[in-house]
């Protein structure tokens, strides 16, 4: 069984890390399914930013802890591993927050790291994710080395392949 890291846990990581990036607020819990799929990818550690339990507002301390945890593990995956994005469709609309706002920023950063430093990135787009047409076109044009996938299963499989390469 692979090691799975969930905030606020840190651990020594000896092999490649797959960071599973994507929407949390307003999204179904796809991370649990991704972790189960990636369980067969021997020798990798999985980092999932979705905390256990119900979603809730964080205190300032918890928010900073969460963001720092994500930055640390995203950087680690960019250096030795894969940043895997699953862009799941919106399940629950919130008027006070654009859907996947953090994920979209992280995707832009990951694409830049891929283009400039060779970071391994894999992107899956669920049917119904807003602005998917633009993302497909832009990623294919500006970062053709990033695999674009249509299902969570395919996205996890490609991320595992990249992690072992």
N, C-alpha and C positions, 0 to 999 in steps of 0.2 A: 504494500500500500504506500502511496506517495504521501509525503508530508504536505499538509494544507495549512497555510497561515491565514488567519483572520484577525483583523484589528482587535485589540492593540498588540497582539503577539509578534515578537521578533524571534528569530532563531538563526543559528549558523546554517548557511546554505553552501553545500559543496559542489553541487552540479547545476545544471540550468534551471532557471526559474521561469514559469509561465505566469504572467500577471493577467488575470481575466478582467479586462476593462469593459465598461459599458454602463448603461443607465441602471440606477437603483430606484430613485424616487419616481413613482409613476409607472414603474415597470413590474412585470411579473418576476418572481424569483427564479430567473434563468440560471443564476450562478450555481445553485445547488445541482442542477442538471449537468452543467458544464463540468463541475468537480467530479461527478459520477462518471461522465464520459472520459475525462482525462485520467481517471484512476488506472487505466491500462497503460499509460505512458510511463513505463518504468524509468526510474532514475531522475525524475524531475520533481521539483517542488512547485506547488501551486499557491499563488497569493490571490485571495479574493477579498475585495474591499467591503463586501456586504457583511455587516455584523450579524451575529445570531440574535434572534428575537424580533420583536415588532419594530418597525421603523418609528423613530421619534426624533424630536428636535434635540440637538446636542447642546450642552453647555459650551461656553467659550473654550474651556479646557479640553473637553472631549472633541470639539471641532478641530482645534489645533492639533491634537493627538492624531485624529483621523487623517487630516491633510498631510501631516508629516510622515505618517505611516505609508500613505499612498505614494508620496514623492520618493521615499526611500526605495520602495519595492519596484516602482516604475523605472527608476534609475538602474537598479540592480538587474532587472529583466532586460533593459536596453543594452547593458554591457555583457551579460551572459544569460541568454535565454530568449524569450519571445514576449512581446506585448500583444495579446490577443484581444481583439475587440469583437463583441457581439452587440450589434446595434439593434436592439429589440424594439418592437413597436410600443407605442404608449398604451398602457392599460387604464390608467387613471389620470385624468387631466387635472392639473393644478394651475389656477389662474395667476398665482403669485410667483411662478417660476417657469421659465422656458424649459421644455422637455429636453433632457440630455445635455444641458448647458455645460456641465463639467466634462462630460465624455467628449463633446465636440472639441473643446479646447485640448484635451489630452490627445485626441486623434491628430489634430494639427501638429502638436509637438512631436508625436511619435513618427509621423510622416517626415517631418523635418529631420529627426534623428536618423531615420532610415536613409534619406537622401544624402545627408552629409557625413554620417558615421557608420552606415551599414547596419544599423539596428534592425533586428528581425521583427517584423510586424505582420500580423495576419488580421484580416477584417471580414466579418460576416454581417450581412444585412438582411434582417428579417423583412419579409413582405409587409408593407405598411409603415415602415420607419420613415418619418418625415424627411424630405429632401434627399431620399436615397438615389434618385436619378442623377442629381448633381454630384453626389459623393462617388458614385460608380464612374461617372465620366471623368471627374477630376483625378481620382486615384489611378485609373487606367492610363491617363495621359501623363501625369506628373510622377507617379510611382508605380510603374508597371511591374516591378519586382515584388510588390505586395499582393499576396493571394487575396482574391475577392470570392467569398463563399456565400451560398444561399441558405444553408441550414446550420444550426448550432453543431450538429454532429460533424459535418464537413469542416467547419471552422476549427473545432477542437482537434480533429484528425490532422489538419494541415499545421496547426500550431505545434502539435507533438512532433510531427516530422521535422519542422524547422528547429525545434529545440534539440533534437538528436543529431542534426546535420552539423 
